[in-house]
Amino acid sequence: MLRIAIAGASGRMGKMLIEAVANADDMTLAGALDIGTSPAIGSDPTAFLGKSCNLRVTADLAKGLQDADVLIDFTRPAATLSHLAACRRNGTRMVIGTTGFTDAERAMIQDAARDTAIMLAPNMSIGVNVALKLIDMATRALAAGCDIEIVESHHRDKVDAPSGTALKMGEVVAQAQGKRLADLEVHGRHGHTGARPAGSVGFSAIRGGDIVGEHTVMFIGSGERIEITHRSTSRANYAQGSLRAARFIASRSAGLYDMDDVLGLR
């Protein structure tokens, strides 16, 4: 039985992950972490499912991780990095779905992967990761004759923009051309912008309501347009992808992996 700890246990994604683990035949919930100010501290993490377990939601990292093989973390960068340090010390494997890391913070994750296995991806959806492969193929065939725009939409509470998934899509577009996204990306057009720079990759972010997540990459040519779109209508797909990632890294002792590794798409 694979023993799973969940970070951000009282949040929407945390609850979705707890439910997915509870319904998995090969997994058991081994820890539930949350911030110290959370009203869920001390409560049963499975109570919302109408169940009970021997665990309590805790802010104590040592306690929350002591019996876990893998920590699944969809929180904020500062919290994830704190969890990362503890997992590195303990040898606890991590599945990280947190977004908004700086380059320096990503380097910290890369360094920690020398001592424990980490699966890092901006989006755990299997469908999104298949879409990334399609974007790579389309870029190789179309980039020379098309303008490329990336549009993403998320709920009103999302704090980073563009989303980590949108940036990943931009990275795929850039890498397929042998370039760096930093040299191509254009964000937040406003006012008199002048003509669109040739070869640029435009980003637009929409925030509102309870949109789970929508991403579209447009390849806009003369007389035609191709759009590759992924829409999430539930966080359940992220949870199931996270469990698949946890199963993948359970047998790895160290190293940094992504969803291409998990899904065998390399």
N, C-alpha and C positions, 0 to 999 in steps of 0.2 A: 504494500500500500504506500503510495507516494504522499508524503506529509507536506501540506501546503500552508504557508502563512500568508495573510492578506494585509497589505498596508492600506490605510484610508478606509477601514472596515465599515464605517458608518455612512460613507458617501454613496452616491448612485452607482458608480462603477464598482466600489467595494462590495456592495450588497449583491450586485449581479455576479461577481466572482464567487462570493460565498455560496450563492445558490447553485452556481455551476459545479463547484467542488462538492457540495452536498449531494448533487445528483449524479456524480461520476462514480462508477463502480470501482475505479482503481485509485481513488484519492480520498484523503481524509483531511479535515481542517485541523491544523496544528497550532495556529496562532492568529490573532486578530489585533492589529495595531491601529492606533489613531492618536491624534494630537492630545496633549494633556488637558486642553480646555473643552474637548468634545463632551457633550452630555451623554454620549454612549459609553464612556469609560466605566468599567465595572459591570456592564450589562452583558447578557448572553448574546453573542453575535448572530445566532440563528433564530432569535426570538421572532423576527419579522416573517419568518417562514412557518411560524406556528410549531417550531421544534425547540428542543433544548439540548445543550451539550455541556461538557465539563469545562469549557473555556469561558473567559471573560475578556472583553475588549480592554486593552491595556496600552499605556504610553511607554511602558518599560521595554526597551528593545531587547534586552537580554532575556526577559521572560517570554516575550512574544516570539522570539526566534529559537528558543532553546530546544524545541522538539521538531523543528522544521527542516525539511530537505531543500525546499525552494520557497523564496519570498516573491510574490507577485506584487508589483508596485506601480500604481497609477496615481501618483500624488502630485507634488510640486518639486521643482529641482532641488531646493534646499533640503526638503525632507528626504528625498531619494538619496542625496549624497550622504546624509547622516546614516540612513539605512545601509548604504553601500559600504561605509567604513565598518559597520558592525558585521555585515555579511562577509566581508573580506577577512576579518579577524576569525570568524567562526568557520569559514569555508562553506557557508550557506550559498547555494546557487540563487541567482536572481533572474526574474523576467521583468524587464523595465519597459513600461508603456508611457512613462512620463515624457512630456515634451517641453520645449523652451530652454534646453540646455545651451550654454555658451560653448564656444570652441574649447575653452579651458576646462569646463566641466566635463565635456565629452572626453577630453584627454584623461581626466581623473578616472572615468569609467574604464577607459582602455587600459590604464595602468592597473586598476584593481583586478582586471580580467587575467592578470598573470597569476593570481592566487585563487580565483574561483571562477566558475563558469557563469557567464552573463549573456542573456539574450536581450538585445536592445533593438527596439523597433518603434517608430513613431505611430505605427498603426498595426494592430494585431489581426485585423480582419484578413481572412484568407482571400476574399474577393478583391480587396485593395491591393494585395501583393501580386495577384494575378494581373490586375490593371497596370501595375508598375512595369511588368514585363511587356504588356501591350504598348505602353508609352515608349519604352525603349525601342521596340520594333518600329513604331510609327515615326519616331524621331529620326532614326537612321534612314528611313525611306523618304521623309517629307521635309526635313528641316531646311534644306537648301532652297525650297520654294515657298515656304510658309512662315507666317508670323505665329508665335506660340504664346498663348495666354492661359493662365491657371486661375480658376475661380473656385473659392471654397466658402461654405456656409456652415455655421455652427450656432449652438444655443447662446443665449445672452450672457451666460456666466463664464464662458471660456475666456481666459485671461491673456493668452498669447495669440499673436497674429503676425503673419500667416500661420496656419496650423502646421504642426510638425509633418503631417502627411503631405500638405501642399509643398512644403520645402523639400521633402523627399522626392516628390514628383519633379520638382525643378532640378534637383541634383541628378536624377535619372536623365532628364533632357540634356543637361550640360555634359554629363559623362558620355552619353551616346555620341556626342560631337567632339569628344576629346578636350573639353573646356572646363573651366571652373564656373560654378553658378554665381559666385561673387562678381565675376566679370560680365555677367549677362542680366542679372535680375534688376527689375524696375518695380518699385512699390509706391503706392499712394499717389497716383497722378492727380494733379490739381492745378487749375489755372492754365496759363499759356505754356504748354509743354513742348511745343514744336513737334516736328514729325517724329514718328516712332523710330527709334534707332534700329537699324537692321541687325537681326540676330538676337535682339533682346528677348527676355522672357518676362512677361508681365504678370503681376500677382494682384488679385482683388480678394478682399475678405468681407464677408457678410456675417453679421451677428444679430440674432434675434430669436425670441420665443424658445421653443424646446427642440430646435433642429439638432438631431443627433450628429450628423456629419454628411456633407455632400461635397464632392470634388469633381471638377471637370477640367480636363486639359483640352484646349482647342488648338487645332492646327488649321490656320486660316490662310487659304491660298487665293488665287484669282479665279473666281467662278465656282469655288467649292470650299467646303469646310468639313473637317472630320473632328468629331468630339468623342473623347473617351471619358465616360462618367461612371462614378461609383456613388451610390446613395445608401446610407445606413438608416434603417428605420427602427433599429433596436440595438442596444449595447450588447445583446446576447452574442452577436458574431465576434465582438472583441473578446468577450469572456471565453468563448470556445477556442479562439485562436491562441489565447494566453495559456489555456490548459494544454493545448497541443505543444506550445513552446516549452512548457514546464516538463512535459514528458520527454521532449527532445534533449534538454540539458541535464536531465536527471542522471544520465550516464556519463556526462562530461565532467572532468575534474577542474578544468580551467579553460579560458579562451573567451573571446568576444564573438558572438554569433548574431545573425539577423534572421528575418523570416524567410529569406531565400534558402538559408541552411535548413530551417525547420521544414520547409515545403519541398526541398529537393529541386529548387528552380535554378541552381547555378549551372 
